[in-house]
Structure formats: C-alpha cells, structure tokens
Amino acid sequence: MSERETVIVGAGVSGLSCARALARQGGQPLVLERASGVGGRCATRRVEGQPVDHGVAFLHGSTPAFLEALRDVSEAKPVLPWPRRVDGQGSPCHPDSLRPQETRLAFQEGVAAFPKHLARGLDVRCEVTVTGVTPLARGWEVSTDRGVIQARTLVLALALEQAVRLLEAPARDLPELASAVSLLGMFGSTSCLTLLAGYGADTPSPAWDLLLPGAAGPLQLISHDSSKRREPEYRVLVAQARGAWSRQHLNDPQEDWGHALLQETARQVGAWAGRPAWTQFHRWSHARMDLDSRLAQPILLSTPGGGRLGLTGDLFLPGGGIEAAWRSGAALGHRLLREDDDE
C-alpha cells in the first residue's frame, strides 16, 4: 500500500489542470487514468499516420487565463482561427463556440496536444482502473486494479455518472456526501457516436471546415479534419451524432449505427463521401454535460476524520466545454492550496 497527499482520478483536462495548480506550489499529486492516454474527450488518434481529432473538433474560449494556457502549448503548431469556414443552419455542440468574441483554434498535431502539455512533469499513471474509494480516519483509501493507495485528499475528475458510481457506497455512511451524490443525480451527460472517414487526396475538398446540418437528421456536425493538417495524405471527415440519436443507438451494433452515419454524411456532403478508403468509429458514452446542466463551482467536502473530497469537471462552472473543465480544475486546485495555507 502506498500513501500520497492527493490522488486525482481522471486525466482529462480538468484533472490535469487541478494537478498542475497543486504542482506549481510544490505539491506532488498522483493522477490515475483508466485509458491508455490523457485528455478524455480532448482526443486525437493517428490513422494511417495522420492525426484525427475524434472528440472535440476544436478548442475555444474567452477568459484570459485559459487562452494563456493554450498559448503555452509549445509542442504543437496552432491553427488559428479554426474553423474559419462554417456552413449549415444547425447549432454546434457548444452554443457559444462560434461567437465573435470567442478565440477558436486547433493544433496541426491534434487537440490532444493541449492535455499532453498539461500532463508534462506530472505523475500520471495510465491504464489504471479505480474500483472503489473508502473514507478512512484521515483521508481516503483508493482501490485500483494495481493495488491500494491512501491519500488525505481525493479528487474525482470523471464523467458525472462514473463519479456517482464510485461515491454511492461511501455516501451511505456520510450524510454530507449523500447530499452531494443526490445533487449530482439531478444532472446527466450526453452520448456521442462518432464516425471517422478517410478518402484519397484527389477527392473533392469541402468548401467548409465545419458543417452544421439542420436539426432533422442524426448529425450534430461534420468536421473537415484534414483542413487542420499540413500536407495531409488523406481527406478526412469526422461526423458526430446528436445526443438524443446517440443515446437511442448507443448499444446497437457498431456496423449498424456506423453505416447510418456514413449514409447521412454522404447525403450532406455528396455521394463521394459514402465511399471512404477507410473508416473508424468511436462510442462516447459520456461525451459532455447537457447544455442546461451547470453548477457554480467545484465541490469540496471534508470528511469527519479530516480527509477531503473534491469534484471537478465541466459540470462545475457555467459555460461548459473544455474551457470550463480547465477553469474548474484550476479553481479546485487553488481552493485546496488555500485550505492548506489556513491550517
């Protein structure tokens, strides 16, 4: 059994932002992540050697601190602004993302460059599954498939439903925690089924970077992903389904919903889009919070023995999205530091 002052579960943007705030003041938080890499939905995969953003299509924000954090990414080349060309009558996933006052950008190497930058210098351990959390006399016991860790402070930077599942058992004995779990149960996240489709470089180049189809069909957006890349080998489209459609088909066979998304992409873009050289798919069970689901700040609770529990993510600040996730994590990290100074 190992001991740490702070364990953060989840290496998405919120968890990494919290960890960086603590590390800047000399802390040594341990970040645990179930996936093989960091970033959560701020995700990029390489297909046939080419980066493809299959989560958030671009990063956007308006607060100076967040924009400064994006500018600090020195490991990747920004594409600014992106998207430059937007077509269609639909709405983006985040309703404020296309406002004139929003800064919008992508990275040639993929949006995952941002969380990878945040993770630099941190103790992040991927492919570790947290199976349970238990309150102790002075902190928390975190059970994983790699062993048990004790920590005074536990931070959950997970999808809402995942955090609630971990807290249901300890909430039975802690009334204040039970109240927080009950509050969180009032909110929910949306799903997103995603198609990645690659075409030969000689296929038509769309006249847009981002297409927003009308509300009648299953698609929320189609991203011309290869327009972010320098000398791409493939023309790449990424089609993301609406939340309601994704929930309806989330447990369907991949070939069924994947075929439906490809057909709709061809209907929206042109017949050539129905004949890709390759396809890949991703099933986001917890893609983002519902648009109307927002709290004012991260949650920080104290347990009777002196332990602390923090909850952070895009739910815990108005606005939502990657900017809210980053700000929420940073805000929770600063609150933890202030409490330490007051002791």
Secondary structure in CASP SS format (residue, H / E / C, confidence):
PFRMAT SS
TARGET T0000
AUTHOR 0000-0000-0000
METHOD secondary structure of the structure
MODEL  1
M C 1.00
S E 1.00
E E 1.00
R E 1.00
E E 1.00
T E 1.00
V E 1.00
I E 1.00
V E 1.00
G C 1.00
A C 1.00
G E 1.00
V H 1.00
S H 1.00
G H 1.00
L H 1.00
S H 1.00
C H 1.00
A H 1.00
R H 1.00
A H 1.00
L H 1.00
A H 1.00
R H 1.00
Q C 1.00
G C 1.00
G C 1.00
Q C 1.00
P C 1.00
L E 1.00
V E 1.00
L E 1.00
E E 1.00
R C 1.00
A C 1.00
S C 1.00
G C 1.00
V C 1.00
G E 1.00
G C 1.00
R C 1.00
C C 1.00
A C 1.00
T E 1.00
R E 1.00
R E 1.00
V E 1.00
E C 1.00
G C 1.00
Q E 1.00
P E 1.00
V E 1.00
D E 1.00
H C 1.00
G C 1.00
V C 1.00
A C 1.00
F C 1.00
L E 1.00
H E 1.00
G E 1.00
S C 1.00
T C 1.00
P H 1.00
A H 1.00
F H 1.00
L H 1.00
E H 1.00
A H 1.00
L H 1.00
R H 1.00
D C 1.00
V C 1.00
S C 1.00
E C 1.00
A C 1.00
K C 1.00
P E 1.00
V E 1.00
L C 1.00
P C 1.00
W C 1.00
P C 1.00
R C 1.00
R C 1.00
V E 1.00
D E 1.00
G C 1.00
Q C 1.00
G C 1.00
S C 1.00
P C 1.00
C C 1.00
H C 1.00
P C 1.00
D C 1.00
S C 1.00
L C 1.00
R C 1.00
P C 1.00
Q C 1.00
E C 1.00
T E 1.00
R E 1.00
L E 1.00
A E 1.00
F E 1.00
Q C 1.00
E C 1.00
G C 1.00
V C 1.00
A C 1.00
A H 1.00
F H 1.00
P H 1.00
K H 1.00
H H 1.00
L H 1.00
A H 1.00
R C 1.00
G C 1.00
L C 1.00
D E 1.00
V E 1.00
R E 1.00
C E 1.00
E C 1.00
V C 1.00
T C 1.00
V E 1.00
T E 1.00
G E 1.00
V E 1.00
T E 1.00
P E 1.00
L E 1.00
A C 1.00
R C 1.00
G E 1.00
W E 1.00
E E 1.00
V E 1.00
S E 1.00
T E 1.00
D C 1.00
R C 1.00
G E 1.00
V E 1.00
I E 1.00
Q E 1.00
A E 1.00
R E 1.00
T E 1.00
L E 1.00
V E 1.00
L E 1.00
A C 1.00
L C 1.00
A C 1.00
L H 1.00
E H 1.00
Q H 1.00
A H 1.00
V H 1.00
R H 1.00
L H 1.00
L H 1.00
E H 1.00
A H 1.00
P H 1.00
A H 1.00
R C 1.00
D C 1.00
L C 1.00
P H 1.00
E H 1.00
L H 1.00
A H 1.00
S H 1.00
A H 1.00
V H 1.00
S H 1.00
L H 1.00
L H 1.00
G C 1.00
M C 1.00
F C 1.00
G C 1.00
S E 1.00
T E 1.00
S E 1.00
C E 1.00
L E 1.00
T E 1.00
L E 1.00
L E 1.00
A E 1.00
G E 1.00
Y E 1.00
G E 1.00
A C 1.00
D C 1.00
T C 1.00
P C 1.00
S C 1.00
P C 1.00
A C 1.00
W C 1.00
D C 1.00
L E 1.00
L E 1.00
L C 1.00
P C 1.00
G C 1.00
A C 1.00
A C 1.00
G C 1.00
P C 1.00
L E 1.00
Q E 1.00
L E 1.00
I E 1.00
S E 1.00
H E 1.00
D H 1.00
S H 1.00
S H 1.00
K H 1.00
R C 1.00
R C 1.00
E C 1.00
P C 1.00
E C 1.00
Y E 1.00
R E 1.00
V E 1.00
L E 1.00
V E 1.00
A E 1.00
Q E 1.00
A E 1.00
R C 1.00
G H 1.00
A H 1.00
W H 1.00
S H 1.00
R H 1.00
Q H 1.00
H H 1.00
L C 1.00
N C 1.00
D C 1.00
P C 1.00
Q H 1.00
E H 1.00
D H 1.00
W H 1.00
G H 1.00
H H 1.00
A H 1.00
L H 1.00
L H 1.00
Q H 1.00
E H 1.00
T H 1.00
A H 1.00
R H 1.00
Q H 1.00
V H 1.00
G C 1.00
A H 1.00
W H 1.00
A H 1.00
G H 1.00
R C 1.00
P C 1.00
A C 1.00
W E 1.00
T E 1.00
Q E 1.00
F E 1.00
H E 1.00
R E 1.00
W E 1.00
S E 1.00
H E 1.00
A E 1.00
R E 1.00
M E 1.00
D C 1.00
L C 1.00
D C 1.00
S C 1.00
R C 1.00
L C 1.00
A C 1.00
Q C 1.00
P C 1.00
I E 1.00
L E 1.00
L E 1.00
S E 1.00
T C 1.00
P C 1.00
G C 1.00
G C 1.00
G C 1.00
R E 1.00
L E 1.00
G E 1.00
L E 1.00
T C 1.00
G C 1.00
D H 1.00
L H 1.00
F H 1.00
L C 1.00
P C 1.00
G C 1.00
G C 1.00
G H 1.00
I H 1.00
E H 1.00
A H 1.00
A H 1.00
W H 1.00
R H 1.00
S H 1.00
G H 1.00
A H 1.00
A H 1.00
L H 1.00
G H 1.00
H H 1.00
R H 1.00
L H 1.00
L H 1.00
R H 1.00
E H 1.00
D H 1.00
D H 1.00
D H 1.00
E C 1.00
END
